[in-house]
Amino acid sequence: MAGIYLHIPFCKQACYYCDFHFSTSLNTKNDFLQALVKEISLQKNYLAKDEEIESVYFGGGTPSLLTSAEVMQIMDALHQQFTIVDKAEITLEANPDDLSQQMIQELAKTPINRFSVGIQSFNDKDLKWMNRAHTAQQANQSIALLKQAGYTNITIDLIYGTPTLSNEEWKNNLNKAFVLDVQHISAYSLTVEDKTALAHMVQKGSKENVDENKTAQQFEILLQAMKDNNFIQYEISNFCKEGYYSKHNSSYWLKSHYLGLGPSAHSYNGHSRQWNVANNVKYIKALNNTSLDYEKEELTAEQRFNEYILTALRTIWGIDLNYVSATFNKHFASHLEQAMQTYLLSEHLYVHENKILLSDKGKLIADSISSDLFVLENN
């Protein structure tokens, strides 16, 4: 099984923290859609012929700026070139302010069966600090309208670690999410990414920087709240009720193959990775000439090993020692066995059924642990 990701590169306004590719001008939207349909046709052979599609994900950007007719235009193009299974997970990222009752009724006519709603916070103070386009009232209303329309697979995004968010307010945000009775929650710690508006503001001193101690405290609050409310932490930032693992998210962590379409979108076929130009005009221009503007990287054994360590360790399934031994040479398995010992002794890692897993303590420093388990190129 494989997945398809569609990058819809438009937003109403720029959130201060965002470093994804997007444009706040919709002037090229029609040209983009024509180019996207053409790319779908050109990339029909990227995935193996026997790989059926079990996940289609409209990401961005803000895909909820698409009309239902535009969603159908894209889906029809995909069905012409790929085999999409009957019960495929088809997700649309949406901002709460776009999800009016009329919009939801229109989208109900499309194959979209899962919504990812960018709530971020149920507190207007936080939303204003992030420069989000919606209000807390719209956040609550959007979920209520989706449920009223009969949708039973809803995920929301929340952000913690913002300077405006106290620990008590974070608990309140989580409690509001639980009351809404959604099936999946993605919770991300705020990071100040280079070249974002937030980074510039922090550098100037007009915005307070992230407090790492408070972020760690809020992560621990998150873990406990999720356990108390029977949510499974199947990846460091992702939590779901039983049976509601995201097929899209899981495809990245479990090394499934996926095709990325649209400007800046990434693709992976097991031995190479490629990514489209992160520029709407250049993307459209190339496809107008029936060509693709992208870069490609053939992955070395070291890169494939390190990517597996980075992604697998973040998940509930962990690093499979049997997989490492079967897929990589003895040098890799020996290196991993030696490198993990310090973290086993400190109880940041543990081994269960021949799989290396993070403890709750280890989840706080997951990236550092992964880095220490990497094999260096030509080492």
C-alpha positions as CSV (number, residue, x, y, z in Angstrom):
1,M,0.0,0.0,0.0
2,A,1.1,3.5,-0.7
3,G,0.0,7.1,-0.2
4,I,-0.4,10.4,-2.1
5,Y,0.2,13.8,-0.6
6,L,-1.1,16.9,-2.3
7,H,0.4,20.3,-1.3
8,I,-2.1,23.1,-1.8
9,P,0.2,26.2,-1.5
10,F,-2.3,29.0,-0.5
11,C,-3.2,30.6,2.8
12,K,-5.4,33.6,3.8
13,Q,-2.7,34.9,6.0
14,A,0.7,33.8,7.3
15,C,0.9,32.3,10.8
16,Y,4.0,33.7,12.5
17,Y,5.6,30.3,13.3
18,C,5.0,28.5,9.9
19,D,7.9,27.5,7.7
20,F,5.9,25.5,5.1
21,H,5.7,26.7,1.5
22,F,2.6,28.8,0.8
23,S,1.4,32.1,-0.9
24,T,-1.2,34.5,0.5
25,S,-2.2,35.4,-3.1
26,L,-4.8,33.3,-4.8
27,N,-4.1,34.8,-8.2
28,T,-2.5,31.7,-9.5
29,K,-4.9,29.1,-8.0
30,N,-6.5,28.2,-11.4
31,D,-3.2,27.9,-13.1
32,F,-1.9,25.8,-10.2
33,L,-4.9,23.4,-10.4
34,Q,-4.2,22.9,-14.1
35,A,-0.6,22.2,-13.4
36,L,-1.4,19.8,-10.6
37,V,-3.7,17.8,-12.8
38,K,-0.9,17.6,-15.4
39,E,1.6,16.5,-12.7
40,I,-0.7,13.7,-11.6
41,S,-0.6,12.4,-15.2
42,L,3.2,12.8,-15.5
43,Q,3.8,11.0,-12.2
44,K,1.5,8.1,-12.8
45,N,4.5,5.7,-13.0
46,Y,6.4,6.9,-9.9
47,L,4.9,4.3,-7.7
48,A,5.0,0.6,-8.7
49,K,2.1,-0.7,-10.8
50,D,1.0,-3.1,-8.0
51,E,1.0,-0.4,-5.3
52,E,-2.6,0.5,-4.4
53,I,-3.3,3.9,-2.8
54,E,-4.7,3.6,0.7
55,S,-4.2,7.3,1.8
56,V,-4.8,10.6,0.0
57,Y,-3.9,13.7,2.0
58,F,-4.7,17.3,1.0
59,G,-2.1,19.3,2.9
60,G,-0.7,22.8,2.7
61,G,-1.0,25.6,2.9
62,T,-4.7,25.7,3.5
63,P,-6.6,23.0,1.4
64,S,-9.9,24.2,2.8
65,L,-9.5,27.2,0.4
66,L,-10.4,24.7,-2.4
67,T,-14.0,24.5,-3.5
68,S,-15.8,21.1,-3.5
69,A,-15.6,21.2,-7.4
70,E,-11.9,21.7,-7.2
71,V,-11.5,18.8,-4.8
72,M,-13.4,16.6,-7.2
73,Q,-11.3,17.8,-10.1
74,I,-8.2,16.6,-8.3
75,M,-9.8,13.3,-7.1
76,D,-11.0,12.5,-10.6
77,A,-7.5,13.1,-12.0
78,L,-6.1,10.8,-9.3
79,H,-8.6,8.0,-10.0
80,Q,-7.7,8.1,-13.7
81,Q,-4.0,7.4,-13.0
82,F,-4.0,5.4,-9.7
83,T,-5.8,2.5,-8.1
84,I,-7.3,4.0,-4.9
85,V,-8.8,1.3,-2.6
86,D,-12.4,1.5,-1.6
87,K,-11.9,2.4,2.0
88,A,-8.9,4.7,1.4
89,E,-8.3,7.4,4.1
90,I,-8.9,10.7,2.3
91,T,-8.0,13.7,4.5
92,L,-8.4,17.4,4.0
93,E,-6.6,19.9,6.2
94,A,-8.9,22.7,7.1
95,N,-8.9,26.0,9.1
96,P,-11.9,26.4,11.4
97,D,-13.0,29.7,9.8
98,D,-13.4,27.9,6.4
99,L,-15.7,25.2,7.8
100,S,-19.0,26.9,7.5
101,Q,-22.1,24.7,7.4
102,Q,-22.5,25.4,3.7
103,M,-18.8,24.5,3.0
104,I,-19.1,21.2,4.9
105,Q,-22.3,20.3,3.0
106,E,-20.5,20.9,-0.2
107,L,-17.5,18.8,0.9
108,A,-19.8,16.0,1.9
109,K,-20.4,15.4,-1.8
110,T,-16.7,14.6,-2.3
111,P,-14.8,11.5,-1.2
112,I,-13.2,13.4,1.7
113,N,-13.8,11.2,4.8
114,R,-11.4,12.6,7.3
115,F,-10.8,16.2,8.4
116,S,-7.6,17.6,10.0
117,V,-8.6,20.8,11.6
118,G,-5.9,23.4,12.6
119,I,-7.3,24.4,16.0
120,Q,-3.9,25.1,17.6
121,S,-5.6,26.6,20.7
122,F,-9.0,27.2,22.2
123,N,-7.8,30.5,23.6
124,D,-8.0,33.7,21.6
125,K,-4.9,35.1,23.3
126,D,-2.8,32.3,21.9
127,L,-4.4,32.5,18.4
128,K,-3.7,36.2,18.2
129,W,-0.1,35.7,19.3
130,M,0.3,33.1,16.5
131,N,-1.5,35.3,14.0
132,R,-4.1,32.6,13.3
133,A,-7.1,33.6,11.1
134,H,-9.8,32.0,13.3
135,T,-11.2,32.6,16.8
136,A,-11.7,30.2,19.7
137,Q,-15.5,30.3,19.0
138,Q,-14.9,29.2,15.4
139,A,-12.6,26.4,16.6
140,N,-15.4,24.9,18.7
141,Q,-18.1,25.5,16.1
142,S,-16.2,23.9,13.2
143,I,-15.9,20.6,15.1
144,A,-19.6,20.7,16.1
145,L,-20.6,21.3,12.5
146,L,-18.4,18.4,11.2
147,K,-19.9,16.0,13.7
148,Q,-23.4,17.3,12.9
149,A,-22.7,16.5,9.2
150,G,-21.9,12.9,10.2
151,Y,-18.1,12.8,10.1
152,T,-16.6,10.3,12.5
153,N,-12.9,10.6,11.7
154,I,-11.7,14.0,12.9
155,T,-8.2,15.0,14.0
156,I,-7.2,18.4,15.4
157,D,-3.8,20.1,15.8
158,L,-2.8,21.7,19.0
159,I,0.3,23.7,19.9
160,Y,1.9,24.0,23.3
161,G,5.0,25.8,24.6
162,T,3.8,29.3,23.4
163,P,4.8,32.1,25.8
164,T,1.1,33.0,26.2
165,L,0.1,29.5,27.3
166,S,0.3,28.6,31.0
167,N,0.3,25.0,32.2
168,E,-3.2,25.4,33.5
169,E,-4.4,26.9,30.2
170,W,-2.7,24.0,28.4
171,K,-4.7,21.5,30.6
172,N,-7.9,23.5,29.7
173,N,-7.1,23.2,26.0
174,L,-6.7,19.5,26.3
175,N,-9.9,19.1,28.3
176,K,-11.8,21.0,25.6
177,A,-10.4,18.7,23.0
178,F,-11.5,15.7,25.0
179,V,-15.0,17.2,25.5
180,L,-15.3,17.6,21.7
181,D,-14.8,13.9,21.4
182,V,-12.5,13.8,18.4
183,Q,-10.8,10.6,17.3
184,H,-7.3,11.9,16.9
185,I,-5.1,14.7,18.2
186,S,-1.7,15.9,17.0
187,A,0.0,18.1,19.6
188,Y,3.2,19.9,18.6
189,S,5.6,21.9,20.7
190,L,6.2,25.4,19.3
191,T,9.6,25.8,17.6
192,V,11.1,29.0,16.3
193,E,12.1,28.0,12.8
194,D,14.7,30.0,10.8
195,K,13.4,32.5,8.3
196,T,9.9,32.7,9.8
197,A,8.2,35.8,11.0
198,L,8.4,34.5,14.5
199,A,12.2,34.0,14.3
200,H,12.5,37.6,13.1
201,M,10.3,38.9,16.0
202,V,12.2,36.9,18.6
203,Q,15.5,38.2,17.2
204,K,14.2,41.8,17.5
205,G,12.8,41.2,20.9
206,S,9.2,41.9,20.0
207,K,8.2,38.3,20.8
208,E,9.3,36.2,23.7
209,N,11.3,33.0,22.9
210,V,10.3,29.5,23.8
211,D,10.9,28.4,27.4
212,E,12.3,24.9,27.1
213,N,11.5,24.0,30.7
214,K,7.9,25.0,30.3
215,T,7.7,23.1,27.1
216,A,8.9,20.0,28.8
217,Q,6.4,20.4,31.6
218,Q,3.6,20.8,29.1
219,F,4.7,17.7,27.2
220,E,4.5,15.7,30.5
221,I,1.0,17.2,31.1
222,L,0.1,16.1,27.6
223,L,1.3,12.5,28.1
224,Q,-0.6,12.1,31.3
225,A,-3.8,13.7,30.0
226,M,-3.8,11.4,26.9
227,K,-3.3,8.3,29.1
228,D,-6.2,9.4,31.4
229,N,-8.5,9.8,28.4
230,N,-7.6,6.5,26.7
231,F,-5.7,8.0,23.8
232,I,-2.9,5.9,22.3
233,Q,0.4,7.7,21.7
234,Y,1.5,6.0,18.5
235,E,4.1,8.6,17.7
236,I,5.6,11.3,19.8
237,S,3.2,14.1,18.6
238,N,0.2,11.9,17.6
239,F,-2.5,10.4,19.7
240,C,-5.6,8.5,18.7
241,K,-8.5,6.4,20.0
242,E,-8.2,2.7,19.2
243,G,-8.7,2.1,15.5
244,Y,-8.0,5.7,14.4
245,Y,-4.3,5.6,13.6
246,S,-3.6,8.0,10.7
247,K,-2.7,6.0,7.6
248,H,-1.1,9.1,6.1
249,N,1.1,9.8,9.2
250,S,1.9,6.2,9.6
251,S,3.1,5.8,6.0
252,Y,6.0,8.2,6.8
253,W,7.1,6.5,10.0
254,L,6.7,2.9,8.7
255,K,8.7,3.7,5.4
256,S,5.7,3.1,3.1
257,H,6.1,4.6,-0.4
258,Y,4.4,7.9,-1.2
259,L,4.1,10.4,-4.0
260,G,4.1,14.1,-3.3
261,L,2.3,16.4,-5.7
262,G,2.4,20.2,-5.8
263,P,5.2,22.7,-5.1
264,S,7.6,21.7,-2.3
265,A,6.0,18.2,-2.0
266,H,8.3,15.3,-1.2
267,S,8.2,11.8,-2.6
268,Y,9.8,8.5,-1.5
269,N,10.0,5.1,-3.3
270,G,12.3,3.2,-1.0
271,H,15.7,3.9,-2.5
272,S,15.4,7.6,-3.5
273,R,13.8,10.8,-2.3
274,Q,12.8,13.8,-4.5
275,W,11.1,17.1,-3.9
276,N,9.4,19.6,-6.1
277,V,10.5,23.2,-6.4
278,A,9.1,25.4,-3.6
279,N,7.9,28.2,-5.9
280,N,4.4,28.4,-7.4
281,V,5.4,30.3,-10.5
282,K,8.3,28.0,-11.3
283,Y,6.2,24.9,-10.6
284,I,3.4,26.1,-12.9
285,K,5.9,27.2,-15.6
286,A,7.6,23.8,-15.7
287,L,4.3,21.9,-16.0
288,N,3.1,24.3,-18.7
289,N,6.1,22.9,-20.6
290,T,5.1,19.3,-19.6
291,S,8.1,18.9,-17.4
292,L,8.8,18.7,-13.7
293,D,11.0,21.1,-11.7
294,Y,12.4,18.9,-8.8
295,E,15.6,17.7,-7.1
296,K,16.4,14.0,-6.4
297,E,18.6,12.2,-4.0
298,E,19.6,8.6,-4.2
299,L,19.8,7.3,-0.6
300,T,23.0,5.6,0.6
301,A,22.8,2.7,3.0
302,E,23.8,5.1,5.9
303,Q,21.0,7.5,5.0
304,R,18.4,4.8,4.8
305,F,19.5,3.4,8.2
306,N,19.5,6.8,9.8
307,E,16.1,7.7,8.4
308,Y,14.8,4.4,9.7
309,I,16.2,5.1,13.2
310,L,14.8,8.7,13.2
311,T,11.3,7.7,12.2
312,A,10.9,4.3,13.8
313,L,12.1,5.4,17.2
314,R,9.4,8.1,17.4
315,T,6.6,5.5,17.2
316,I,4.8,2.9,19.3
317,W,6.4,0.2,17.1
318,G,10.0,1.2,17.7
319,I,13.2,0.1,16.0
320,D,12.9,-3.5,15.0
321,L,16.2,-5.2,15.6
322,N,15.2,-8.1,13.3
323,Y,14.5,-5.6,10.5
324,V,17.9,-3.9,11.0
325,S,19.7,-7.3,10.9
326,A,17.8,-8.4,7.8
327,T,18.0,-5.1,5.9
328,F,21.5,-3.7,6.7
329,N,24.9,-5.3,7.1
330,K,26.4,-6.4,10.4
331,H,28.2,-3.1,10.8
332,F,24.9,-1.3,11.3
333,A,23.5,-3.8,13.7
334,S,26.7,-3.8,15.7
335,H,26.8,0.0,15.8
336,L,23.2,0.2,17.1
337,E,23.8,-2.5,19.7
338,Q,26.7,-0.5,21.1
339,A,25.2,3.0,20.7
340,M,22.0,2.2,22.6
341,Q,23.7,0.9,25.8
342,T,24.1,4.3,27.5
343,Y,20.4,5.1,27.0
344,L,19.3,1.6,28.2
345,L,21.3,2.2,31.4
346,S,19.7,5.6,31.9
347,E,16.3,4.2,31.1
348,H,15.6,6.5,28.2
349,L,15.3,3.4,26.1
350,Y,14.1,-0.1,26.7
351,V,13.9,-3.3,24.6
352,H,10.7,-5.3,24.3
353,E,10.2,-8.2,21.9
354,N,13.4,-7.3,20.1
355,K,12.3,-3.8,19.5
356,I,14.0,-0.6,20.9
357,L,11.4,1.8,22.4
358,L,11.5,5.2,24.0
359,S,10.4,5.5,27.7
360,D,8.4,8.6,28.6
361,K,11.6,10.1,29.8
362,G,13.3,9.3,26.5
363,K,10.5,11.0,24.6
364,L,11.6,14.3,26.0
365,I,15.0,14.0,24.2
366,A,14.0,11.8,21.3
367,D,15.9,13.7,18.6
368,S,19.1,13.7,20.6
369,I,18.9,10.0,21.1
370,S,18.2,9.3,17.4
371,S,21.2,11.4,16.5
372,D,23.4,9.4,18.8
373,L,22.2,6.2,17.2
374,F,23.0,7.4,13.7
375,V,25.8,5.8,11.6
376,L,28.1,8.5,10.2
377,E,28.7,8.5,6.4
378,N,31.8,6.5,5.4
379,N,32.3,5.5,9.0
